[in-house]
C-alpha cells in the first residue's frame, strides 16, 4: 500500500471592509493532487486563536507532510514567502470577532520567533522562473497572518516535528483595488502550485543570495 503525501493549504475569509480574500480564492483553484500528493484546502476565520484551533484540528485529522498557510497583504506587489513569525500580536484593526489585542505574546512559553522550515529560497526561485514576481519576506506583520504562522510553527516545534510548514502572503486581487498593487487570482493560484511543487521536491533549501539592506 502506497501512502500518499498530504499537503494542507489554507486561506482566510474576507476581513475589514473587503468582500473577498484572494488567499482562499486562490487556494480553491488548486488541483486536488499535485505531484501525487493530496491537497487539502481549508478556509480559516480571520480571528485570533480560533484560526489556530481549526488548523490544529485539520492537522490532527489528516496527518499532513506539509502545511502552507496563505493570506492577503494589501500593498505588496509580489508573492511573499515568509521567513519568520514573531511572538507578538499588535492588531491595528479588530479581527472578524471584533477582538483587537495589543502588545501581547501569542504564546507565553514560546520563542521570540520561529523560522519557516520550508525551502523558501527554492520556492521563490521556482515562482520567479515562471515570470511571476516573488520574494522572501522577513515580516509577516502583527495581525492574524503572523499569528497563524507562529501558531503553526509552535505546533511543529512542540507537537508535530515531522511536518514542514510556513506562510505565503499574496497581493490583493484586481477587483479589490484601483490604486494598490494587485495580481490576478489565477496567477496567485499558479504561484501556490509552484510553491507546493518546490516544497515537495526540496528537502533541503537551495543556496543563493537574498535579503534586504533596509
ZADO-1210 file (C-alpha; in nm, 4 decimals, padded with zeros to 6 digits):
<atoms>
<atom x="00.0000" y="00.0000" z="00.0000" code="UNK" pos="1"/>
<atom x="00.1462" y="00.3332" z="-00.1089" code="UNK" pos="2"/>
<atom x="00.0704" y="00.6187" z="00.1284" code="UNK" pos="3"/>
<atom x="00.0075" y="00.9480" z="-00.0479" code="UNK" pos="4"/>
<atom x="00.1773" y="01.2556" z="00.0827" code="UNK" pos="5"/>
<atom x="-00.0630" y="01.5187" z="00.2077" code="UNK" pos="6"/>
<atom x="-00.0424" y="01.8954" z="00.1910" code="UNK" pos="7"/>
<atom x="-00.2777" y="02.1243" z="00.3829" code="UNK" pos="8"/>
<atom x="-00.3184" y="02.4651" z="00.2208" code="UNK" pos="9"/>
<atom x="-00.5240" y="02.7291" z="00.3982" code="UNK" pos="10"/>
<atom x="-00.6575" y="03.0737" z="00.3128" code="UNK" pos="11"/>
<atom x="-00.8566" y="03.3258" z="00.5138" code="UNK" pos="12"/>
<atom x="-01.2079" y="03.4611" z="00.4874" code="UNK" pos="13"/>
<atom x="-01.2626" y="03.8271" z="00.3991" code="UNK" pos="14"/>
<atom x="-01.1894" y="04.0799" z="00.6718" code="UNK" pos="15"/>
<atom x="-01.2095" y="04.4522" z="00.7324" code="UNK" pos="16"/>
<atom x="-01.4029" y="04.6230" z="00.4538" code="UNK" pos="17"/>
<atom x="-01.3257" y="04.3537" z="00.1966" code="UNK" pos="18"/>
<atom x="-01.5841" y="04.1240" z="00.0398" code="UNK" pos="19"/>
<atom x="-01.3336" y="03.8606" z="-00.0768" code="UNK" pos="20"/>
<atom x="-00.9964" y="03.7344" z="00.0360" code="UNK" pos="21"/>
<atom x="-00.7649" y="03.6446" z="-00.2534" code="UNK" pos="22"/>
<atom x="-00.5802" y="03.3936" z="-00.0365" code="UNK" pos="23"/>
<atom x="-00.8663" y="03.1452" z="-00.0201" code="UNK" pos="24"/>
<atom x="-00.9920" y="03.2345" z="-00.3674" code="UNK" pos="25"/>
<atom x="-00.6527" y="03.1223" z="-00.4989" code="UNK" pos="26"/>
<atom x="-00.6351" y="02.8151" z="-00.2746" code="UNK" pos="27"/>
<atom x="-00.9723" y="02.6984" z="-00.4049" code="UNK" pos="28"/>
<atom x="-00.8308" y="02.6975" z="-00.7575" code="UNK" pos="29"/>
<atom x="-00.5589" y="02.4441" z="-00.6746" code="UNK" pos="30"/>
<atom x="-00.5921" y="02.0908" z="-00.8120" code="UNK" pos="31"/>
<atom x="-00.6808" y="01.8106" z="-00.5727" code="UNK" pos="32"/>
<atom x="-00.3447" y="01.6419" z="-00.6278" code="UNK" pos="33"/>
<atom x="-00.0014" y="01.7859" z="-00.7049" code="UNK" pos="34"/>
<atom x="00.2950" y="01.5588" z="-00.7821" code="UNK" pos="35"/>
<atom x="00.0963" y="01.2695" z="-00.6398" code="UNK" pos="36"/>
<atom x="00.0270" y="01.4492" z="-00.3112" code="UNK" pos="37"/>
<atom x="-00.3270" y="01.5030" z="-00.1853" code="UNK" pos="38"/>
<atom x="-00.4107" y="01.8727" z="-00.1492" code="UNK" pos="39"/>
<atom x="-00.6391" y="01.9513" z="00.1441" code="UNK" pos="40"/>
<atom x="-00.7871" y="02.3008" z="00.1184" code="UNK" pos="41"/>
<atom x="-00.9264" y="02.4865" z="00.4173" code="UNK" pos="42"/>
<atom x="-01.0667" y="02.8313" z="00.4832" code="UNK" pos="43"/>
<atom x="-00.9699" y="02.9759" z="00.8211" code="UNK" pos="44"/>
<atom x="-01.1519" y="03.2563" z="01.0030" code="UNK" pos="45"/>
<atom x="-00.9672" y="03.5850" z="01.0401" code="UNK" pos="46"/>
<atom x="-00.9972" y="03.5503" z="01.4157" code="UNK" pos="47"/>
<atom x="-00.7144" y="03.5271" z="01.6665" code="UNK" pos="48"/>
<atom x="-00.6769" y="03.1822" z="01.8293" code="UNK" pos="49"/>
<atom x="-00.9859" y="03.0404" z="01.6571" code="UNK" pos="50"/>
<atom x="-00.7946" y="03.0085" z="01.3300" code="UNK" pos="51"/>
<atom x="-00.5186" y="02.8141" z="01.5068" code="UNK" pos="52"/>
<atom x="-00.7683" y="02.5823" z="01.6739" code="UNK" pos="53"/>
<atom x="-00.9267" y="02.4992" z="01.3393" code="UNK" pos="54"/>
<atom x="-00.5871" y="02.4465" z="01.1770" code="UNK" pos="55"/>
<atom x="-00.4764" y="02.2115" z="01.4547" code="UNK" pos="56"/>
<atom x="-00.7953" y="02.0069" z="01.4200" code="UNK" pos="57"/>
<atom x="-00.7306" y="01.9707" z="01.0466" code="UNK" pos="58"/>
<atom x="-00.3702" y="01.8674" z="01.1098" code="UNK" pos="59"/>
<atom x="-00.4748" y="01.6043" z="01.3636" code="UNK" pos="60"/>
<atom x="-00.7378" y="01.4677" z="01.1252" code="UNK" pos="61"/>
<atom x="-00.5168" y="01.4465" z="00.8166" code="UNK" pos="62"/>
<atom x="-00.1562" y="01.3940" z="00.9371" code="UNK" pos="63"/>
<atom x="-00.0033" y="01.6110" z="00.6618" code="UNK" pos="64"/>
<atom x="00.3564" y="01.6215" z="00.5455" code="UNK" pos="65"/>
<atom x="00.3402" y="01.9931" z="00.4630" code="UNK" pos="66"/>
<atom x="00.1211" y="02.2826" z="00.5784" code="UNK" pos="67"/>
<atom x="00.1170" y="02.6123" z="00.3899" code="UNK" pos="68"/>
<atom x="-00.0999" y="02.8956" z="00.5180" code="UNK" pos="69"/>
<atom x="-00.1820" y="03.1818" z="00.2827" code="UNK" pos="70"/>
<atom x="-00.3052" y="03.5353" z="00.3499" code="UNK" pos="71"/>
<atom x="-00.3535" y="03.8664" z="00.1710" code="UNK" pos="72"/>
<atom x="-00.1143" y="04.1583" z="00.2085" code="UNK" pos="73"/>
<atom x="-00.2563" y="04.4820" z="00.0729" code="UNK" pos="74"/>
<atom x="00.0168" y="04.6994" z="-00.0746" code="UNK" pos="75"/>
<atom x="00.2515" y="04.4172" z="-00.1722" code="UNK" pos="76"/>
<atom x="00.3163" y="04.3593" z="-00.5402" code="UNK" pos="77"/>
<atom x="00.4826" y="04.0174" z="-00.5195" code="UNK" pos="78"/>
<atom x="00.4159" y="03.6709" z="-00.3846" code="UNK" pos="79"/>
<atom x="00.5884" y="03.6920" z="-00.0455" code="UNK" pos="80"/>
<atom x="00.7284" y="03.3738" z="00.1065" code="UNK" pos="81"/>
<atom x="00.7515" y="03.4499" z="00.4774" code="UNK" pos="82"/>
<atom x="01.0726" y="03.3504" z="00.6531" code="UNK" pos="83"/>
<atom x="00.9852" y="03.4252" z="01.0151" code="UNK" pos="84"/>
<atom x="00.6923" y="03.4721" z="01.2543" code="UNK" pos="85"/>
<atom x="00.7259" y="03.6721" z="01.5767" code="UNK" pos="86"/>
<atom x="00.5678" y="03.6121" z="01.9165" code="UNK" pos="87"/>
<atom x="00.3644" y="03.9325" z="01.9187" code="UNK" pos="88"/>
<atom x="00.0100" y="04.0446" z="01.8452" code="UNK" pos="89"/>
<atom x="-00.0378" y="04.4133" z="01.7677" code="UNK" pos="90"/>
<atom x="-00.3726" y="04.4433" z="01.5926" code="UNK" pos="91"/>
<atom x="-00.4220" y="04.7733" z="01.4082" code="UNK" pos="92"/>
<atom x="-00.7807" y="04.6696" z="01.3328" code="UNK" pos="93"/>
<atom x="-01.0170" y="04.4226" z="01.5034" code="UNK" pos="94"/>
<atom x="-01.0360" y="04.0659" z="01.3780" code="UNK" pos="95"/>
<atom x="-01.3643" y="03.9248" z="01.2489" code="UNK" pos="96"/>
<atom x="-01.4807" y="03.8586" z="01.6056" code="UNK" pos="97"/>
<atom x="-01.4236" y="04.2227" z="01.6996" code="UNK" pos="98"/>
<atom x="-01.1139" y="04.1404" z="01.9060" code="UNK" pos="99"/>
<atom x="-00.8201" y="04.3833" z="01.8882" code="UNK" pos="100"/>
<atom x="-00.5308" y="04.2664" z="02.1093" code="UNK" pos="101"/>
<atom x="-00.2344" y="04.4964" z="02.1527" code="UNK" pos="102"/>
<atom x="00.1189" y="04.4219" z="02.2656" code="UNK" pos="103"/>
<atom x="00.0638" y="04.0659" z="02.3837" code="UNK" pos="104"/>
<atom x="00.2565" y="03.7452" z="02.3087" code="UNK" pos="105"/>
<atom x="00.0981" y="03.4648" z="02.1111" code="UNK" pos="106"/>
<atom x="00.2413" y="03.2055" z="02.3497" code="UNK" pos="107"/>
<atom x="00.3876" y="03.2979" z="02.6874" code="UNK" pos="108"/>
<atom x="00.6142" y="02.9916" z="02.6706" code="UNK" pos="109"/>
<atom x="00.7067" y="03.0332" z="02.3048" code="UNK" pos="110"/>
<atom x="01.0274" y="03.1527" z="02.1453" code="UNK" pos="111"/>
<atom x="01.0547" y="03.5165" z="02.0413" code="UNK" pos="112"/>
<atom x="01.0373" y="03.3966" z="01.6813" code="UNK" pos="113"/>
<atom x="01.0139" y="03.0808" z="01.4733" code="UNK" pos="114"/>
<atom x="01.1508" y="03.0331" z="01.1229" code="UNK" pos="115"/>
<atom x="00.9734" y="02.8532" z="00.8415" code="UNK" pos="116"/>
<atom x="01.1173" y="02.5099" z="00.7694" code="UNK" pos="117"/>
<atom x="01.0001" y="02.5202" z="00.4095" code="UNK" pos="118"/>
<atom x="01.2619" y="02.5595" z="00.1327" code="UNK" pos="119"/>
<atom x="01.1807" y="02.9294" z="00.0982" code="UNK" pos="120"/>
<atom x="01.4585" y="03.0117" z="-00.1494" code="UNK" pos="121"/>
<atom x="01.3688" y="02.7192" z="-00.3727" code="UNK" pos="122"/>
<atom x="01.0053" y="02.8287" z="-00.3651" code="UNK" pos="123"/>
<atom x="01.0906" y="03.1875" z="-00.4588" code="UNK" pos="124"/>
<atom x="01.3198" y="03.0794" z="-00.7418" code="UNK" pos="125"/>
<atom x="01.0609" y="02.8397" z="-00.8817" code="UNK" pos="126"/>
<atom x="00.7971" y="03.1129" z="-00.8887" code="UNK" pos="127"/>
<atom x="01.0375" y="03.3691" z="-01.0357" code="UNK" pos="128"/>
<atom x="01.1474" y="03.1210" z="-01.3035" code="UNK" pos="129"/>
<atom x="00.7866" y="03.1206" z="-01.4226" code="UNK" pos="130"/>
<atom x="00.7959" y="03.5020" z="-01.4510" code="UNK" pos="131"/>
<atom x="00.5721" y="03.5649" z="-01.1507" code="UNK" pos="132"/>
<atom x="00.7055" y="03.8317" z="-00.9111" code="UNK" pos="133"/>
<atom x="00.8129" y="03.6703" z="-00.5831" code="UNK" pos="134"/>
<atom x="01.0325" y="03.7492" z="-00.2847" code="UNK" pos="135"/>
<atom x="01.1362" y="03.6286" z="00.0579" code="UNK" pos="136"/>
<atom x="00.9727" y="03.8449" z="00.3245" code="UNK" pos="137"/>
<atom x="01.1155" y="03.8943" z="00.6705" code="UNK" pos="138"/>
<atom x="00.7992" y="04.0327" z="00.8314" code="UNK" pos="139"/>
<atom x="00.4583" y="03.8672" z="00.8325" code="UNK" pos="140"/>
<atom x="00.3099" y="04.1643" z="01.0189" code="UNK" pos="141"/>
<atom x="00.1476" y="04.1531" z="01.3630" code="UNK" pos="142"/>
<atom x="-00.2108" y="04.0592" z="01.2720" code="UNK" pos="143"/>
<atom x="-00.3759" y="03.7190" z="01.2207" code="UNK" pos="144"/>
<atom x="-00.1405" y="03.6179" z="00.9363" code="UNK" pos="145"/>
<atom x="00.1648" y="03.6383" z="01.1603" code="UNK" pos="146"/>
<atom x="-00.0307" y="03.4736" z="01.4401" code="UNK" pos="147"/>
<atom x="-00.1323" y="03.1696" z="01.2342" code="UNK" pos="148"/>
<atom x="00.2226" y="03.1298" z="01.1027" code="UNK" pos="149"/>
<atom x="00.3599" y="03.1489" z="01.4566" code="UNK" pos="150"/>
<atom x="00.0929" y="02.9087" z="01.5853" code="UNK" pos="151"/>
<atom x="00.1738" y="02.6612" z="01.3072" code="UNK" pos="152"/>
<atom x="00.5470" y="02.6721" z="01.3750" code="UNK" pos="153"/>
<atom x="00.4852" y="02.6472" z="01.7511" code="UNK" pos="154"/>
<atom x="00.2817" y="02.3310" z="01.6855" code="UNK" pos="155"/>
<atom x="00.5582" y="02.1922" z="01.4649" code="UNK" pos="156"/>
<atom x="00.8177" y="02.2677" z="01.7317" code="UNK" pos="157"/>
<atom x="00.6207" y="02.1132" z="02.0169" code="UNK" pos="158"/>
<atom x="00.3796" y="01.8559" z="01.8734" code="UNK" pos="159"/>
<atom x="00.4332" y="01.7752" z="01.5053" code="UNK" pos="160"/>
<atom x="00.8105" y="01.7723" z="01.4396" code="UNK" pos="161"/>
<atom x="00.7823" y="01.5809" z="01.1118" code="UNK" pos="162"/>
<atom x="00.5690" y="01.8499" z="00.9463" code="UNK" pos="163"/>
<atom x="00.7191" y="02.1199" z="00.7260" code="UNK" pos="164"/>
<atom x="00.5296" y="02.4449" z="00.7280" code="UNK" pos="165"/>
<atom x="00.5220" y="02.8136" z="00.6563" code="UNK" pos="166"/>
<atom x="00.3240" y="03.1086" z="00.5268" code="UNK" pos="167"/>
<atom x="00.2772" y="03.2906" z="00.1972" code="UNK" pos="168"/>
<atom x="00.1402" y="03.6438" z="00.1582" code="UNK" pos="169"/>
<atom x="-00.0289" y="03.7335" z="-00.1704" code="UNK" pos="170"/>
<atom x="-00.1251" y="04.0701" z="-00.3248" code="UNK" pos="171"/>
<atom x="-00.4788" y="04.1993" z="-00.3479" code="UNK" pos="172"/>
<atom x="-00.6940" y="04.0829" z="-00.6385" code="UNK" pos="173"/>
<atom x="-00.7616" y="04.3385" z="-00.9157" code="UNK" pos="174"/>
<atom x="-01.1291" y="04.3584" z="-00.8183" code="UNK" pos="175"/>
<atom x="-01.0303" y="04.4749" z="-00.4687" code="UNK" pos="176"/>
<atom x="-00.8439" y="04.7897" z="-00.5680" code="UNK" pos="177"/>
<atom x="-00.7901" y="05.0568" z="-00.8313" code="UNK" pos="178"/>
<atom x="-00.4843" y="05.2128" z="-00.6698" code="UNK" pos="179"/>
<atom x="-00.2867" y="04.9434" z="-00.4869" code="UNK" pos="180"/>
<atom x="-00.0759" y="04.6699" z="-00.6469" code="UNK" pos="181"/>
<atom x="-00.2745" y="04.3615" z="-00.7422" code="UNK" pos="182"/>
<atom x="-00.2350" y="04.0205" z="-00.9024" code="UNK" pos="183"/>
<atom x="-00.4939" y="03.8053" z="-01.0826" code="UNK" pos="184"/>
<atom x="-00.6281" y="03.5177" z="-00.8741" code="UNK" pos="185"/>
<atom x="-00.5276" y="03.2686" z="-01.1451" code="UNK" pos="186"/>
<atom x="-00.1669" y="03.3907" z="-01.1266" code="UNK" pos="187"/>
<atom x="-00.1670" y="03.3544" z="-00.7483" code="UNK" pos="188"/>
<atom x="-00.3026" y="03.0001" z="-00.7818" code="UNK" pos="189"/>
<atom x="-00.0233" y="02.9182" z="-01.0268" code="UNK" pos="190"/>
<atom x="00.2334" y="03.0563" z="-00.7818" code="UNK" pos="191"/>
<atom x="00.0885" y="02.8499" z="-00.4972" code="UNK" pos="192"/>
<atom x="00.1067" y="02.5351" z="-00.7078" code="UNK" pos="193"/>
<atom x="00.4709" y="02.6103" z="-00.7869" code="UNK" pos="194"/>
<atom x="00.5363" y="02.6652" z="-00.4157" code="UNK" pos="195"/>
<atom x="00.3822" y="02.3296" z="-00.3290" code="UNK" pos="196"/>
<atom x="00.5821" y="02.1550" z="-00.6013" code="UNK" pos="197"/>
<atom x="00.9051" y="02.3073" z="-00.4691" code="UNK" pos="198"/>
<atom x="00.8187" y="02.2101" z="-00.1116" code="UNK" pos="199"/>
<atom x="00.7539" y="01.8524" z="-00.2236" code="UNK" pos="200"/>
<atom x="01.0753" y="01.8416" z="-00.4278" code="UNK" pos="201"/>
<atom x="01.3337" y="02.0027" z="-00.1983" code="UNK" pos="202"/>
<atom x="01.4081" y="01.8537" z="00.1423" code="UNK" pos="203"/>
<atom x="01.6962" y="02.0994" z="00.1797" code="UNK" pos="204"/>
<atom x="01.6797" y="02.4579" z="00.0592" code="UNK" pos="205"/>
<atom x="01.8925" y="02.5807" z="-00.2281" code="UNK" pos="206"/>
<atom x="02.1610" y="02.8444" z="-00.1836" code="UNK" pos="207"/>
<atom x="02.1559" y="03.1893" z="-00.3386" code="UNK" pos="208"/>
<atom x="02.1968" y="03.5407" z="-00.2090" code="UNK" pos="209"/>
<atom x="01.8861" y="03.7247" z="-00.0960" code="UNK" pos="210"/>
<atom x="01.7848" y="03.9676" z="00.1778" code="UNK" pos="211"/>
<atom x="01.7276" y="04.3394" z="00.2197" code="UNK" pos="212"/>
<atom x="01.9679" y="04.6217" z="00.3068" code="UNK" pos="213"/>
<atom x="01.6868" y="04.8130" z="00.4823" code="UNK" pos="214"/>
</atoms>
